Amino acid sequence: MPRDAAPLDVQNFAAAHLLRRPEPVRVGGFVAGFDPATTSPYVNYATPLPGTTPSEADVAALVAEFRGRGLLPRLEFAPDAAPEVEAALRRAGFSTEAVHEYLVCTPATLTLPAGLPQAEIPASDEEFTEIDAALAEAFAGEFPASAEGAARLRRTQERGGAVRFVRADDGGCAGAASCSAPAEGTAELAGVGTRPAYRGRGVAAAVTSALAGAMFERGAESVWLEYSGDGSRRVYERVGFRPGGTRLYLRLGRPLP
């Protein structure tokens, strides 16, 4: 994927992905995706369509859609693909939650280093539960383990995405990640986590490369992910991910209790 194509592809994917939510809504030049099973702002959020120029009324209608559901108005998007959106949202009072760089892998850049542990495909409810618990530990409880978390991982796999994990010494899960079903030629790889006792053994590289390869086998032209630090970036670059652009997270007000 040429570098200048990445923001548009990622933003097209973001809109298509939110339209898969149980309750998607189009508001002006925005797509909002809602899941009544959770109030999490990381599940319920919106994104602009590429190139949209939102009016004040469009933004107000979007905010009203969230407020009417008792949810925090929140957006995630690649600003280079919708350059008029950020200013319109800030005029309405939205503030920065985070700015993340993302990396992109293509079939031409994917690398499979030697010596990585085997990445497996989960099948049983027990394996999905083990994966959810391992990811909760990997992220220090930021996303607590739950039956819904395990079910969400299973749905990801059943609906055209993929989940991969490396088995721990005790038969459980050492680390894992998931990837959404492809849309608009690309797919998002997320939730790469390794339990502390298994870090430094190539677990993250194994699941990342396995998931990217699985998506390419299904016809995706690229896979992208966001990274959290230089250490994780080096892991992803090792298996073929390259700089793609920036994603902006904006919200209006504080997260709901």
ABEGO torsion letter per residue (X at the ends): XBAAAAAAAAAAAAAAAAAABABBBBBEABBBBBBAABABAAABBBBBBBGBBBBAAAAAAAAAAAAAAGBBBBBBBBAAABAAAAAAAAAAGBBBABBBBBBBBBAAABBBBBGBBBBBBBABAAAAAAAAAAAAAAAGGABBBBAAAAAAAAAAAAAGBBBBBBBBAAGBBABBBBBBBBBGGBBBBBGBBBBAAABGAGAAAAAAAAAAAAAAAAGBABBBBBBABAAAAAAAAAAGBBBAEBBBBBBBEBBBX
